[in-house]
């Protein structure tokens, strides 16, 4: 087959380079010539072997950037000949996307030439076939090729999607899981050197979203709604993965600024899909989109959007912290915040959403700090009474989940100010939990606490709640109070159980003071408060029956007094610096313990 001018020109350019005599380049030219001859003669077996030979030569090449570029140009010149055989093009489209993208990921102009070759296949081959071919090419480890390899393939997929004429949703459901697997794998393989290249990958994924957006514009009714739901969830998944990348590369300011502009473009896709800032704040838009897709056959498909809720919360947080995002959102974001603040159920839906970011290790402390700031602006005391009897109030498990997420920040945050902010958030959220659930929530937090210092903090919150409930009871008029004389308050048994949990642990024996002095002190302070409340007014002696007060004295306090005295004696004998610090910690324990014993003994005299 005679060479035409474009093909000859490419060879002439190569001939002007010293690497034009490379054995690899010579073998490539021979393989391309053999391919042409095989299709001209109608030899199917030889044509398949020739196409595979071209792919093998490109795949096996360890050439530098200059020779790689020449090889890619040689392939492109062959494909773009006016006399090219379509069957030869189809055969190469099956074999070349992987090796072409791999060579294109190298330095120099390789990427541009590789993109041109992929675009040629997309334009001249069956779009549905190209979707399958490119998705198969995506199924390769990120570590072997790097982000640039996948950017070339994603750009080819974006161009292919636009050419799809029918069964749009079915085709998208094939493509997106493959893409999102690559995006997720990219996070674990990316390092500082490849950070910007990884951001380029998310920009390429954005172009996939833009292609799906163009699909949506051609559709109507429920099919359009379904595809918009898919696009919205895909967008949120990528935002979550991108934010995780920002966290891993947070020291690189150029990556942070680049990510901001990409997130903004993703947000515009969300607005096109019908998502609103109110729906993102509360998570309702994500729930609605998932519901539309939650048919039995879509269960596996929905799994690839596992971080969609994270993404929704991150869009809101990023909008509150980024000037460009805030400017784009404008009055709509402020209106959404106000609606959430004024509606108690919406407020709790929004509070619940923060758990996705706060409980995850994927996101930076800066993101979590801004999340707490936003949470504090949403929570106030206005809705406490209003939600006490509301049938739609969130269940205890949801409240528990957000409080545990805040606890994680209190424990692990790297600086004191952020830990204090988390503690303020914890107190705020607890304060707006209806009183009918508040002690249950606090009890669950204590029973599931793994850290003595955290247990002590929560016990102090229990003490504050006991004080608040006691003051509320004191404000009730005399006629109402008379109805409850002799009856213990609703919280009494739960609080005593918590005190017993610390002073008489389930595993038996008194607590270990060396490790648990803080929570023991908090438990004793709580017990002292209960004893004082129980000894005053018309409610006198209602919380402690004979058996209860005897158990408190004989099983809780007296064994603890022996342990405190013995431990102090041992520490004073050792006399080291650490021992002296421990003695100082035990002194307030001993003082409160003695006061509790005095109060119990006084109460026992009156029995």
C-alpha positions as MATLAB code, in Angstrom:
seq = 'XXXXXXXXXXXXXXXXXXXXXXXXXXXXXXXXXXXXXXXXXXXXXXXXXXXXXXXXXXXXXXXXXXXXXXXXXXXXXXXXXXXXXXXXXXXXXXXXXXXXXXXXXXXXXXXXXXXXXXXXXXXXXXXXXXXXXXXXXXXXXXXXXXXXXXXXXXXXXXXXXXXXXXXXXXXXXXXXXXXXXXXXXXXXXXXXXXXXXXXXXXXXXXXXXXXXXXXXXXXXXXXXXXXXXXXXXXXXXXXXXXXXXXXXXXXXXXXXXXXXXXXXXXXXXXXXXXXXXXXXXXXXXXXXXXXXXXXXXXXXXXXXXXXXXXXXXXXXXXXXXXXXXXXXXXXXXXXXXXXXXXXXXXXXXXXXXXXXXXXXXXXXXXXXXXXXXXXXXXXXXXXXXXXXXXXXXXXXXXXXXXXXXXXXXXXXXXXXXXXXXXXXXXXXXXXXXXXXXXXXXXXXXXXXXXXXXXXXXXXXXXXXXXXXXXXXXXXXXXXXXXXXXXXXXXXXXXXXXXXXXXXXXXXXXXXXXXXXXXXXXXXXXXXXXXXXXXXXXXXXXXXXXXXXXXXXXXXXXXXXXXXXXXXXXXXXXXXXXXXXXXXXXXXXXXXXXXXXXXXXXXXXXXX';
ca = [
       0.000    0.000    0.000;
       1.549    3.339   -1.060;
       2.095    5.980    1.562;
       0.173    9.222    1.119;
       1.494   12.676    2.011;
       0.456   12.933    5.719;
       1.993    9.578    6.507;
       5.157   10.431    4.561;
       5.387   13.804    6.274;
       5.330   12.156    9.691;
       8.112    9.815    8.613;
      10.116   12.676    7.160;
       9.921   14.515   10.455;
      11.090   11.381   12.215;
      13.881   10.946    9.700;
      15.243   14.317   10.728;
      15.792   13.054   14.246;
      18.673   10.863   15.295;
      16.262    8.435   16.923;
      14.502    7.780   13.605;
      16.799    4.810   13.049;
      15.677    3.242   16.334;
      14.965   -0.480   15.924;
      11.721   -0.016   17.842;
      10.498    2.664   15.435;
      11.498    0.512   12.467;
       9.593   -2.473   13.855;
       6.527   -0.256   14.422;
       6.558    0.933   10.803;
       6.884   -2.620    9.596;
       3.985   -3.764   11.789;
       1.745   -0.952   10.510;
       2.666   -1.813    6.910;
       1.898   -5.492    7.558;
      -1.463   -4.488    8.996;
      -2.365   -2.562    5.863;
      -1.339   -5.423    3.605;
      -3.286   -7.952    5.670;
      -6.544   -6.021    5.390;
      -5.979   -5.329    1.690;
      -5.568   -9.051    1.035;
      -8.528   -9.981    3.246;
      -6.396  -12.211    5.493;
      -8.339  -11.974    8.786;
      -5.916  -14.100   10.816;
      -2.912  -12.071    9.699;
      -4.724   -8.767   10.299;
      -5.553   -9.648   13.912;
      -1.960  -10.722   14.505;
      -0.641   -7.538   12.912;
      -2.856   -5.318   15.113;
      -1.710   -7.209   18.197;
       1.901   -6.779   17.052;
       1.495   -2.980   16.866;
       0.078   -2.939   20.399;
       2.873   -5.185   21.654;
       5.555   -2.902   20.234;
       3.992    0.158   21.886;
       3.463   -1.656   25.191;
       6.983   -3.071   25.369;
       8.682    0.217   24.593;
      10.871    1.791   27.266;
      11.745    4.705   24.991;
      12.413    8.244   26.182;
       9.859   11.014   25.660;
      11.207   11.997   22.219;
      11.045    8.492   20.766;
       7.666    7.864   22.437;
       6.309   10.970   20.742;
       7.636    9.789   17.363;
       5.989    6.418   17.805;
       2.654    8.032   18.661;
       2.918   10.364   15.666;
       3.669    7.362   13.455;
       0.455    5.684   14.635;
      -1.593    8.851   14.209;
      -0.264    9.413   10.690;
      -1.204    5.862    9.755;
      -4.728    6.266   11.122;
      -5.391    9.643    9.525;
      -4.482    8.621    5.958;
      -7.467    9.251    3.670;
      -7.054    5.740    2.280;
      -7.031    4.075    5.713;
      -9.040    0.869    5.915;
     -11.911    1.162    8.424;
     -11.429   -2.447    9.411;
      -7.804   -1.667   10.258;
      -8.917    1.301   12.341;
     -11.458   -0.872   14.182;
      -8.824   -3.520   14.829;
      -6.383   -0.972   16.263;
      -9.122    0.617   18.377;
      -9.419   -2.693   20.205;
      -5.682   -2.952   20.887;
      -4.199    0.533   21.218;
      -5.997    2.642   23.870;
      -3.963    1.143   26.749;
      -0.475    1.403   25.208;
      -1.242    4.770   23.614;
      -2.428    6.232   26.927;
       0.598    4.767   28.671;
       2.977    6.439   26.232;
       0.917    9.616   26.407;
       1.474    9.809   30.140;
       5.164   10.539   29.538;
       6.819   13.947   29.266;
       6.936   16.273   26.270;
       4.136   16.394   23.704;
       3.204   12.748   24.140;
      -0.081   13.526   25.910;
      -1.408   15.739   23.116;
      -0.611   13.177   20.433;
      -2.094   10.339   22.509;
      -5.286   12.338   23.026;
      -5.490   12.941   19.291;
      -5.241    9.193   18.616;
      -7.946    8.352   21.199;
     -10.178   11.094   19.788;
      -9.665    9.640   16.308;
     -10.905    6.253   17.499;
     -13.880    7.898   19.238;
     -14.832    9.804   16.085;
     -14.388    6.936   13.640;
     -15.515    3.855   15.589;
     -18.799    2.738   17.133;
     -19.378    4.819   20.306;
     -20.828    1.921   22.275;
     -17.840   -0.231   21.385;
     -15.479    2.559   22.420;
     -17.197    2.850   25.804;
     -16.440   -0.788   26.510;
     -12.886   -0.547   25.172;
     -12.011    2.554   27.200;
     -13.630    1.208   30.381;
     -11.566   -1.936   30.005;
      -8.446    0.217   29.616;
      -9.329    1.925   32.905;
      -9.106   -1.404   34.705;
      -5.421   -1.198   35.523;
      -3.557   -0.273   38.744;
      -2.974    3.452   39.249;
       0.535    2.784   40.557;
       1.625    1.313   37.218;
       0.647    4.284   35.081;
      -0.040    7.388   37.170;
      -2.935    9.878   36.933;
      -1.964   11.201   33.465;
      -2.729    7.796   31.899;
      -6.293    7.916   33.216;
      -6.814   11.564   32.268;
      -6.278   10.635   28.589;
      -8.767    7.780   28.829;
     -11.379    9.832   30.714;
     -11.193   12.562   28.094;
     -11.841    9.889   25.475;
     -14.817    8.611   27.468;
     -16.257   12.115   27.809;
     -16.113   12.561   24.037;
     -17.677    9.133   23.518;
     -20.607    9.759   25.880;
     -21.664   12.805   23.900;
     -21.950   10.627   20.782;
     -24.290    8.077   22.398;
     -27.700    8.310   20.709;
     -29.842    5.918   22.745;
     -30.019    3.958   26.000;
     -28.169    6.785   27.711;
     -28.853    5.718   31.270;
     -27.818    2.124   30.646;
     -24.521    3.271   29.128;
     -23.839    5.677   31.985;
     -24.419    2.888   34.501;
     -21.661    0.899   32.808;
     -19.179    3.770   32.697;
     -19.483    5.487   36.093;
     -18.548    2.568   38.379;
     -15.347    2.043   36.364;
     -14.501    5.742   36.587;
     -15.188    6.006   40.315;
     -13.039    2.963   41.048;
     -10.151    4.812   39.410;
     -10.890    8.008   41.361;
     -10.927    6.126   44.649;
      -7.768    4.159   43.884;
      -6.027    7.399   42.931;
      -6.167    8.674   46.531;
      -4.079    5.902   48.040;
      -1.439    6.113   45.296;
      -1.080    9.887   45.102;
       1.844   11.665   46.779;
       3.058   15.246   46.843;
       4.907   14.874   43.547;
       1.758   13.776   41.716;
      -0.708   15.972   43.606;
      -1.488   18.368   40.768;
      -1.698   15.464   38.321;
      -4.306   13.910   40.604;
      -6.278   17.168   40.560;
      -6.113   16.982   36.746;
      -7.752   13.580   37.057;
     -10.680   15.115   38.947;
     -10.915   17.788   36.265;
     -11.172   14.996   33.701;
     -13.887   13.357   35.807;
     -15.649   16.726   35.766;
     -15.609   16.618   31.975;
     -17.371   13.259   32.232;
     -20.014   15.041   34.278;
     -20.301   17.755   31.670;
     -20.850   15.099   29.001;
     -23.647   13.530   31.061;
     -25.097   17.009   31.495;
     -25.333   17.299   27.718;
     -27.121   13.954   27.683;
     -29.631   15.259   30.229;
     -30.469   18.212   28.012;
     -31.715   15.852   25.305;
     -34.005   13.904   27.641;
     -37.427   14.589   29.173;
     -39.677   13.535   32.063;
     -38.708   10.750   34.447;
     -35.768    9.579   32.332;
     -34.209   13.004   32.623;
     -34.887   13.038   36.383;
     -33.230    9.649   36.754;
     -30.142   10.687   34.814;
     -29.926   13.965   36.749;
     -30.067   11.966   39.998;
     -27.196    9.788   38.772;
     -25.191   12.848   37.768;
     -25.830   14.511   41.127;
     -24.656   11.469   43.095;
     -21.621   11.083   40.830;
     -20.765   14.728   41.432;
     -21.061   14.416   45.213;
     -18.916   11.261   45.222;
     -16.157   13.070   43.355;
     -16.350   16.104   45.641;
     -15.858   13.831   48.649;
     -12.903   12.064   47.026;
     -11.401   15.389   45.953;
     -11.644   16.751   49.491;
      -9.890   13.649   50.752;
      -7.120   14.397   48.255;
      -6.931   17.983   49.542;
      -6.475   16.615   53.058;
      -3.624   14.332   52.019;
      -1.945   17.166   50.076;
      -2.890   20.049   52.380;
       0.687   21.353   52.613;
       0.686   22.244   48.926;
      -1.066   25.603   48.576;
      -1.264   25.381   44.781;
      -3.231   22.157   45.107;
      -5.643   23.784   47.554;
      -6.361   26.706   45.244;
      -6.754   24.451   42.214;
      -9.140   22.173   44.096;
     -11.293   25.158   45.033;
     -11.971   26.025   41.411;
     -12.740   22.370   40.573;
     -15.202   22.074   43.469;
     -16.934   25.217   42.253;
     -17.435   23.672   38.805;
     -18.775   20.488   40.373;
     -21.207   22.604   42.417;
     -22.580   24.128   39.245;
     -23.347   20.611   38.021;
     -25.290   19.974   41.233;
     -27.431   23.038   40.686;
     -28.155   21.872   37.130;
     -29.328   18.527   38.570;
     -31.869   20.296   40.759;
     -29.959   20.004   44.032;
     -30.407   22.938   46.417;
     -28.369   24.220   49.341;
     -31.258   23.412   51.665;
     -31.378   19.864   50.325;
     -27.611   19.533   50.708;
     -27.680   20.933   54.248;
     -30.313   18.445   55.360;
     -29.252   15.572   53.119;
     -32.767   15.323   51.707;
     -31.628   15.828   48.117;
     -29.243   12.891   48.406;
     -31.970   10.732   49.925;
     -34.367   11.732   47.160;
     -31.856   10.959   44.408;
     -31.013    7.602   45.958;
     -34.686    6.719   46.306;
     -35.267    7.333   42.609;
     -32.509    4.849   41.807;
     -33.190    2.310   44.542;
     -34.620   -0.380   42.326;
     -33.444   -3.892   43.003;
     -31.335   -4.019   39.878;
     -29.559   -0.786   40.905;
     -28.307   -1.940   44.323;
     -24.762   -2.614   43.135;
     -24.761    0.576   41.102;
     -25.666    2.674   44.146;
     -22.693    1.235   46.047;
     -20.329    3.354   43.962;
     -21.889    6.514   45.505;
     -21.054    5.542   49.086;
     -19.614    9.003   49.883;
     -22.503   11.020   48.447;
     -23.656   12.168   51.896;
     -20.084   13.202   52.702;
     -20.041   15.176   49.472;
     -23.284   16.972   50.307;
     -21.948   18.072   53.699;
     -18.611   19.080   52.167;
     -20.280   21.288   49.544;
     -22.024   23.173   52.340;
     -18.859   23.501   54.427;
     -16.749   24.527   51.438;
     -19.361   27.151   50.497;
     -19.147   28.628   53.990;
     -15.336   28.820   53.938;
     -14.431   29.667   50.317;
     -15.009   33.147   48.888;
     -15.628   32.017   45.302;
     -18.051   29.303   46.393;
     -19.849   31.720   48.684;
     -20.104   34.310   45.943;
     -21.542   31.748   43.533;
     -24.098   30.511   46.104;
     -25.159   34.068   46.950;
     -28.426   34.656   48.790;
     -29.640   31.093   48.245;
     -27.105   29.709   50.715;
     -27.944   32.313   53.363;
     -31.640   31.630   52.857;
     -31.052   27.900   53.334;
     -29.146   28.525   56.567;
     -31.940   30.703   57.905;
     -34.616   28.145   57.035;
     -32.663   25.459   58.870;
     -32.190   27.717   61.899;
     -35.907   28.497   62.063;
     -37.190   24.951   61.609;
     -36.309   22.482   64.357;
     -36.758   19.335   62.313;
     -34.697   20.746   59.437;
     -32.119   21.790   62.005;
     -31.765   18.262   63.338;
     -31.510   16.896   59.826;
     -28.645   19.329   59.227;
     -26.974   18.507   62.542;
     -27.113   14.828   61.645;
     -25.332   15.511   58.338;
     -22.182   16.787   60.060;
     -21.366   13.307   61.328;
     -20.167   12.222   57.896;
     -17.293   14.705   57.835;
     -16.500   14.812   61.557;
     -16.286   11.036   61.967;
     -14.149   10.422   58.877;
     -10.355   10.237   58.775;
     -10.407   11.293   55.106;
     -10.862   15.029   55.623;
      -8.534   17.708   56.944;
      -8.748   19.314   60.361;
      -9.378   22.623   58.603;
     -12.515   21.183   56.996;
     -13.620   19.745   60.340;
     -12.983   23.052   62.085;
     -15.183   24.884   59.588;
     -17.782   22.147   60.013;
     -17.899   22.854   63.745;
     -18.189   26.594   63.084;
     -21.171   25.982   60.834;
     -22.703   23.568   63.320;
     -22.463   26.150   66.102;
     -24.224   28.749   63.947;
     -27.125   26.363   63.367;
     -27.628   25.191   66.958;
     -29.377   27.314   69.531;
     -31.848   26.750   72.351;
     -34.953   27.929   70.488;
     -36.211   24.529   69.451;
     -35.698   22.568   72.693;
     -39.244   22.707   73.948;
     -40.820   22.700   70.496;
     -39.283   19.347   69.602;
     -39.954   17.605   72.897;
     -43.149   16.011   71.625;
     -42.558   16.134   67.876;
     -43.180   12.769   66.284;
     -40.566   13.380   63.576;
     -37.714   14.065   65.961;
     -34.599   12.043   65.006;
     -34.119    8.723   66.750;
     -31.570    8.269   69.506;
     -29.177    6.382   67.239;
     -28.858    9.402   64.925;
     -28.217   11.773   67.832;
     -25.720    9.327   69.294;
     -23.883    9.123   65.955;
     -23.316   12.879   65.632;
     -22.230   13.160   69.281;
     -19.713   10.339   68.840;
     -18.392   12.098   65.731;
     -17.882   15.297   67.741;
     -16.192   13.239   70.467;
     -13.640   12.001   67.938;
     -12.641   15.561   67.202;
     -12.394   16.328   70.940;
     -10.028   13.392   71.363;
      -7.873   13.639   68.244;
      -7.795   17.318   67.210;
      -4.196   18.590   67.025;
      -4.724   21.912   68.829;
      -6.429   23.054   72.009;
      -8.678   25.643   70.383;
     -10.248   23.070   68.109;
     -10.786   20.634   70.978;
     -12.529   23.412   72.900;
     -14.668   24.193   69.859;
     -15.646   20.534   69.637;
     -16.572   20.492   73.324;
     -18.733   23.584   72.859;
     -20.450   21.837   69.952;
     -21.023   18.730   72.051;
     -22.642   20.751   74.823;
     -24.779   22.697   72.365;
     -26.106   19.620   70.627;
     -26.853   17.877   73.922;
     -28.643   20.958   75.213;
     -31.188   20.877   72.382;
     -31.916   17.167   72.707;
     -35.418   16.802   74.234;
     -35.297   16.126   77.956;
     -37.108   12.825   77.411;
     -34.055   11.517   75.505;
     -31.214   13.499   77.015;
     -30.278   11.176   79.878;
     -30.549    8.135   77.608;
     -28.087    9.753   75.210;
     -25.656   10.702   77.983;
     -25.834    7.221   79.435;
     -25.068    5.689   76.036;
     -22.075    8.011   75.603;
     -20.645    7.029   78.972;
     -21.224    3.320   78.474;
     -19.446    3.482   75.115;
     -16.574    5.728   76.190;
     -13.071    4.309   75.844;
     -11.254    7.205   77.521;
     -11.469    7.987   81.277;
     -10.962   11.728   80.715;
     -13.820   11.790   78.196;
     -16.022    9.846   80.603;
     -15.275   12.456   83.255;
     -16.321   15.255   80.889;
     -19.622   13.558   80.071;
     -20.306   12.882   83.761;
     -19.882   16.607   84.363;
     -22.494   17.200   81.649;
     -24.790   14.758   83.437;
     -24.297   16.788   86.602;
     -25.269   19.957   84.748;
     -28.408   18.234   83.464;
     -29.304   17.089   86.974;
     -28.979   20.685   88.173;
     -31.142   21.942   85.310;
     -33.836   19.341   85.949;
     -33.764   20.058   89.676;
     -34.203   23.807   89.121;
     -37.038   23.131   86.704;
     -38.773   20.996   89.337;
     -38.337   23.776   91.900;
     -40.143   26.194   89.594;
     -43.252   24.031   89.391;
     -46.106   25.435   91.440;
     -46.977   23.891   94.770;
     -50.112   22.125   93.583;
     -48.182   20.254   90.885;
     -45.371   19.391   93.217;
     -47.715   17.861   95.752;
     -48.765   15.254   93.209;
     -45.199   13.958   92.987;
     -44.270   13.891   96.664;
     -42.546   10.622   97.446;
     -41.819    9.884   93.802;
     -38.211   10.067   92.551;
     -37.493   12.256   89.509;
     -37.462   10.483   86.140;
     -33.683   10.722   85.847;
     -32.796    9.357   89.294;
     -32.353    5.668   88.524;
     -30.311    6.327   85.360;
     -27.948    8.709   87.099;
     -27.386    6.334   90.016;
     -26.628    3.567   87.529;
     -23.962    5.772   85.943;
     -22.376    6.518   89.304;
     -22.345    2.810   90.126;
     -20.790    2.049   86.725;
     -17.751    4.145   87.728;
     -17.485    3.518   91.473;
     -18.299   -0.194   91.237;
     -17.245   -1.285   87.735;
     -18.990   -4.301   86.144;
     -15.722   -6.238   86.068;
     -15.731   -6.170   89.897;
     -13.919   -4.364   92.677;
     -13.304   -0.640   93.134;
     -11.939    1.350   90.183;
      -8.210    1.630   89.432;
      -7.375    5.104   90.692;
      -4.072    5.419   88.839;
      -5.880    5.274   85.488;
      -9.370    6.487   86.344;
      -9.005    9.243   88.936;
     -10.699   11.857   86.715;
     -13.876    9.873   86.121;
     -13.991    8.748   89.758;
     -13.857   12.396   90.885;
     -16.633   13.332   88.440;
     -18.772   10.408   89.606;
     -18.298   11.407   93.265;
     -19.212   15.016   92.494;
     -22.348   13.786   90.774;
     -23.240   11.559   93.715;
     -22.684   14.427   96.149;
     -25.054   16.626   94.127;
     -27.744   13.922   94.114;
     -27.419   13.450   97.867;
     -27.776   17.192   98.455;
     -30.815   17.478   96.154;
     -32.417   14.451   97.765;
     -32.049   15.871  101.258;
     -33.896   19.131  100.673;
     -37.491   20.259  100.213;
     -40.580   18.155   99.736;
     -38.656   15.621   97.657;
     -36.545   14.673  100.638;
     -35.434   11.039  100.766;
     -37.267   10.018   97.595;
     -34.240    8.854   95.580;
     -32.634    6.571   98.165;
     -34.520    3.684   99.706;
     -33.086    1.637  102.556;
     -31.373   -0.944  100.346;
     -30.093    1.682   97.956;
     -28.444    3.858  100.582;
     -26.942    0.810  102.291;
     -25.463   -0.354   98.979;
     -24.051    3.107   98.231;
     -22.370    3.148  101.611;
     -21.150   -0.433  101.922;
     -20.473   -1.350   98.287;
     -19.409    1.954   96.702;
     -17.932    4.372   99.189;
     -16.278    2.343  101.940;
     -14.286    0.091   99.545;
     -13.274    3.174   97.599;
     -12.081    4.894  100.793;
      -9.778    1.951  101.495;
      -8.399    2.033   97.958;
      -7.797    5.802   98.090;
      -5.973    5.587  101.423;
      -3.879    2.611  100.337;
      -2.947    4.182   97.011;
      -1.954    7.460   98.636;
       0.265    5.645  101.128;
       2.033    3.745   98.354;
       2.585    6.895   96.328;
       3.952    8.854   99.264;
       6.447    6.068   99.978;
       7.751    6.089   96.399;
       8.181    9.863   96.472;
       8.963   10.353   92.775;
       7.777   13.270   90.638;
       5.072   11.227   88.943;
       3.945    9.828   92.269;
       3.676   13.324   93.744;
       1.540   14.424   90.771;
      -0.735   11.443   91.336;
      -1.082   12.322   95.027;
      -2.200   15.802   93.994;
      -4.831   14.258   91.710;
      -6.113   12.034   94.512;
      -6.464   14.815   97.092;
      -9.731   16.199   95.620;
     -11.013   12.624   95.222;
     -10.454   12.044   98.919;
     -12.149   15.313   99.909;
     -15.286   14.672   97.849;
     -15.364   11.017   98.922;
     -15.351   11.990  102.619;
     -18.134   14.500  101.998;
     -20.250   11.841  100.267;
     -19.701    9.470  103.188;
     -20.828   12.176  105.615;
     -23.992   12.851  103.609;
     -24.813    9.160  103.374;
     -24.258    8.627  107.087;
     -26.577   11.549  107.876;
     -29.218   10.079  105.593;
     -28.852    6.637  107.172;
     -29.489    8.107  110.621;
     -32.840    9.383  109.428;
     -34.007    6.029  108.063;
];
